[in-house]
């Protein structure tokens, strides 16, 4: 597998705990570097399903559907020869645009032209039932064995023609079968709803406020999918019998809580799905709870992390890289109160995402005091961690009096696009500093 990236795992932590300390925090940095100078995994098996919302609202205005069709056509053109693909129309139910039968076809000059022609004939009508769209995609991916499985889902509205329970059931059935990047076009869809879909499908969510931006976005998503070369990667975390994993969160390039996605892999070990990988890097925050150890005792392994591709029934997992999270108890306060800067920064960025969403919801609920307090906290956190993109977006919803203290005033009128952009992108993080120095923060450990 000369085209498979070479994986490395790096652990950032302060391994020293105070007497009675129970929680060990570590940042697990995973990097996949292109092997043998091969940047594009041209031989990796891959399949792609493009799901376009064709509900009635996509024709208001007409430019919306036309832009979606143009974007899907560009995505089709971006597929490598041999990639198996399909295009799905989503309304009250899901129907095949190309091919006509419920299956995938290999990309070639001929099939791309046929798919683009079929797209050009799309018309908008009906409602929105995202769960049914995902179920058809799952059926389509079920016709291929292994490889990269990726979908793009575009919608412009709320999931009004399914109950929340029906959508949840679909997500439970489809989660783990493929990675799905979700996009909302315009401003009539719900960020929380589409984020739930993207989270369950290990994909991204973003807003494309102007339909004219769809073409570039679809091209970028498809190119990224074509750059993947290892599917179904998982972070396997082993802990001693007396310890337990409190949480596992992706913290770079975005905040995503993986704790509830754990699948038991072996005694004392669980797998947390990470989706497909190309040449890239991501960071994860792992917190392990331990029984207090002996002060001055030996260094212990609090957790053993492995990057794996789980095997099928009776098959051994392929181990890509490993790392150790360590723990040692000390009565040296200078050691035990030091916080690793990467742990501190990512903790701040996870809180930043949470307070933005809480603040915007409080504003929608009419609780302006809470909204001001939470968004003020967000301004202070964004300033502290140096997330300039989030700071710029926050300034569109609040007037900043003092960024260091988080003193702000809510803007009376907030542009809907600005509000949805910051809510959608609140989970995006910035790379923290790489140095090994530590800072002291009282009351933490």
Secondary structure, 3 states (H helix, E strand, C coil): CCCCCEEEEEEECCCEEECCCCEEEEEEEEEEECHHHCCCCCCCCEEEEEEEECCHHHHCCHHHHHHHHHHHHHHHHHCCCCCEEEEEEECCCEEEEECCCCCCEECCHHHHHHHHHHHHCCCCCCCCCHHHHHHHHHHHHCCCCCCEEEEEEEECCCCCCCCHHHHHHHHHHHCCCCEEEEEEECCCCCHHHHHHHHHHCCCCEEEECCHHHHHHHHHHHHHHHHCCCEEEEEEEEECCCCCEEEEEEEEECECEECHHHCEEEECCEEEEEEEEECCEEEEEEEEEECCCCCCCCCCEEEEEEEEEECCCCCCCCEEEEEEEEEEEEECCHHHHCEEEHHHHHHHHHHHHHHHHHHHHHHHHCCCHHHHHHHHHHHHHHHHHHCCHHHHHHHCCCEEEEECCCCEEEECCCCCHHHHHHHHHHCCECCCCCCCCCEEECCCCC
